[in-house]
Amino acid sequence: MEWDWNVVASVTPSLLNGLIVTVQATIVGAVLAYVLGLVIAILKMSGNKAVAFITYWSSEFIRRTPLLVQLYFLFYVLPDFGIFLSPFVAGVIGLGLHFSTYTSEVYRAGIENVPKGQWEAARSLNYSAYHTWRFVILPQAIPPMFPPLANYLITMFKETPLLSAITVVELFNAANIYSNSHYKYLEPMTLVGLFFLLVSIPAAMIALKIENKYKPLN
């Protein structure tokens, strides 16, 4: 099997379009994961035991089941209940929901590291729960969370090929479609790996810089 530059020229436009979809799905999914993760973390720490219990076990169920199964459920099972989602929307919801259970643990750990004196100070100033979270707790808790949150963004990017299972034409699926129709696999799949590296390596370097910036001083 020899490398064919004509195949590279032919498949590259499709792969670039697939890469755009991959990046879009990753960014939107990450935003959803970050927002839902914070909500889940706060609910887990709720003083209402019933809310905390339900949130904890729901989160554990999502985290302990495969992302691929969840994607199939969103795209193929929900229509049986009258809920129809486009492949991209189902994929983004699946990514965001699944990874929110991981980011919630990051948020929880960060929130628990805020000194108790800060909570007491907020109460002494008669802050409402909203103002306590908004102006006292989260501004101190979130910055140290940036490194692990950035790492989950990279992990989510590398999980996007699973979206091909629900017909999202992301980077991997674009290559797979071309390969199956032209019976050429070497060049498309090699390029997929290279594109993932070209995005993942700079992202990992940025994550490392963020980690060094917010690394606790000994």
C-alpha positions in Angstrom: 0.0 0.0 0.0 1.5 3.3 -1.1 0.7 6.8 0.0 -1.4 8.7 -2.6 -1.2 12.5 -2.5 -4.2 12.6 -4.9 -6.3 11.0 -2.2 -5.0 13.5 0.3 -6.0 16.4 -1.9 -9.4 14.8 -2.5 -10.4 14.1 1.1 -8.9 17.1 2.8 -11.9 19.5 2.2 -14.3 17.0 3.7 -12.0 16.5 6.7 -11.7 20.2 7.2 -15.5 20.5 7.2 -15.7 17.6 9.6 -13.1 19.2 11.8 -15.2 22.4 12.0 -18.2 20.2 13.2 -15.9 18.5 15.7 -14.7 21.8 17.2 -18.3 23.2 17.3 -19.6 20.1 19.1 -16.7 20.2 21.5 -17.2 23.9 22.4 -20.9 23.8 22.7 -20.7 20.5 24.7 -18.1 21.9 27.0 -20.2 25.0 27.8 -23.1 22.7 28.6 -20.9 20.5 30.7 -19.4 23.4 32.6 -22.8 25.0 33.3 -24.6 21.7 34.2 -21.6 20.6 36.2 -21.8 23.7 38.4 -25.6 23.2 38.9 -25.1 19.5 39.8 -22.3 20.4 42.3 -24.4 22.9 44.0 -27.4 20.6 44.2 -25.2 17.8 45.6 -24.2 20.2 48.4 -27.7 21.2 49.0 -29.0 21.2 52.5 -32.1 19.4 51.2 -31.2 15.7 51.7 -33.7 14.5 49.1 -32.4 16.9 46.4 -28.8 15.9 47.2 -29.6 12.2 47.2 -31.5 12.3 43.8 -28.8 14.5 42.2 -25.9 12.3 43.5 -27.4 9.0 42.2 -28.6 10.5 38.9 -25.1 11.9 38.3 -23.5 8.5 39.2 -25.8 6.7 36.8 -24.8 9.0 33.9 -21.2 8.8 34.8 -21.1 5.0 35.2 -22.8 4.2 31.9 -21.1 4.5 28.5 -21.4 7.7 26.5 -22.1 5.7 23.4 -25.2 4.2 25.0 -26.4 7.6 26.1 -26.0 8.9 22.6 -28.0 6.0 21.2 -30.7 6.7 23.8 -31.0 10.4 22.9 -31.0 9.9 19.2 -32.7 6.5 18.6 -34.9 5.9 21.7 -36.3 9.4 22.5 -38.2 9.5 19.2 -40.3 6.6 20.5 -41.5 9.1 23.1 -42.1 11.9 20.6 -38.9 13.7 21.2 -36.9 14.2 18.0 -33.4 15.7 18.1 -31.1 16.4 15.2 -27.8 14.4 15.2 -25.8 17.4 16.2 -28.1 18.5 19.0 -28.3 14.9 20.4 -24.5 14.7 20.2 -24.0 18.0 22.0 -26.5 17.1 24.7 -24.9 13.7 25.1 -21.4 15.1 25.5 -22.5 17.9 27.8 -24.6 15.8 30.0 -22.0 13.0 30.3 -19.1 15.2 31.1 -21.1 17.5 33.4 -21.0 14.6 35.9 -17.2 14.8 35.8 -16.9 18.6 35.9 -19.4 18.6 38.9 -16.7 16.7 40.9 -14.2 19.3 40.0 -16.5 22.1 41.1 -17.3 20.3 44.3 -13.7 19.9 45.2 -13.0 23.5 44.5 -16.0 24.7 46.5 -15.0 22.5 49.5 -11.5 24.1 49.4 -12.9 27.5 50.1 -12.2 28.3 53.8 -15.2 28.0 56.1 -14.5 31.5 57.3 -15.6 32.9 53.9 -19.0 31.3 54.4 -19.2 32.7 57.9 -18.2 36.2 56.7 -20.9 36.1 54.1 -23.5 35.2 56.7 -22.3 37.9 59.1 -22.8 40.4 56.3 -26.3 39.1 55.8 -25.6 38.0 52.2 -28.3 36.0 50.4 -27.5 32.6 49.1 -27.2 34.0 45.6 -24.8 36.8 46.6 -22.8 34.4 48.7 -22.2 32.1 45.8 -21.8 34.8 43.2 -19.5 37.2 45.0 -17.7 35.2 47.7 -17.5 31.5 47.0 -17.3 31.0 43.2 -14.7 33.8 42.6 -12.4 31.9 45.0 -13.3 28.4 44.0 -13.3 28.5 40.2 -9.7 29.7 39.3 -8.0 26.7 40.7 -10.4 24.5 38.7 -9.3 25.8 35.4 -6.6 23.1 34.8 -8.8 20.1 35.3 -11.7 21.7 33.4 -9.3 22.4 30.5 -8.2 18.8 30.5 -11.9 17.6 30.3 -12.3 19.9 27.3 -9.4 18.0 25.5 -10.9 14.7 26.6 -14.3 15.7 25.2 -12.6 16.7 21.9 -11.1 13.2 21.6 -14.4 11.6 22.3 -16.2 13.3 19.4 -15.7 10.3 17.0 -18.5 8.6 19.0 -20.9 11.1 17.5 -20.4 9.2 14.2 -22.6 6.5 15.7 -25.6 8.9 15.5 -24.7 10.1 12.0 -23.0 13.4 12.9 -20.5 14.0 10.1 -17.6 15.1 12.3 -13.9 14.6 11.5 -13.8 10.8 11.9 -17.1 10.2 10.2 -16.1 12.4 7.3 -13.0 10.2 6.8 -15.0 7.0 7.2 -17.6 8.0 4.6 -14.8 8.8 2.1 -12.9 5.6 2.9 -16.0 3.4 2.5 -16.9 5.0 -0.8 -13.4 5.1 -2.3 -11.9 2.0 -0.6 -9.0 4.2 0.6 -8.3 4.1 4.3 -4.6 4.9 4.8 -4.7 8.5 3.9 -8.0 9.6 5.4 -7.5 7.9 8.8 -3.9 9.1 9.0 -5.1 12.6 8.3 -7.7 12.2 11.0 -5.0 11.4 13.5 -2.9 14.3 12.4 -5.8 16.7 12.7 -6.6 15.6 16.2 -2.9 16.0 17.1 -2.8 19.5 15.6 -5.6 20.6 17.8 -4.9 18.5 20.9 -1.2 19.3 21.3 -1.6 23.2 21.4 -4.7 22.7 23.6 -2.6 20.6 26.0 0.1 23.2 26.0 -2.4 25.9 26.9 -3.8 23.7 29.6 -0.3 23.2 31.0 0.3 27.0 31.1 -3.0 27.4 32.9 -2.1 24.7 35.4 1.3 26.4 36.1 -0.4 29.8 36.5 -2.9 28.5 39.1 -0.7 25.9 40.7 -0.9 26.3 44.5 2.2 27.8 46.1 4.0 25.5 48.5 
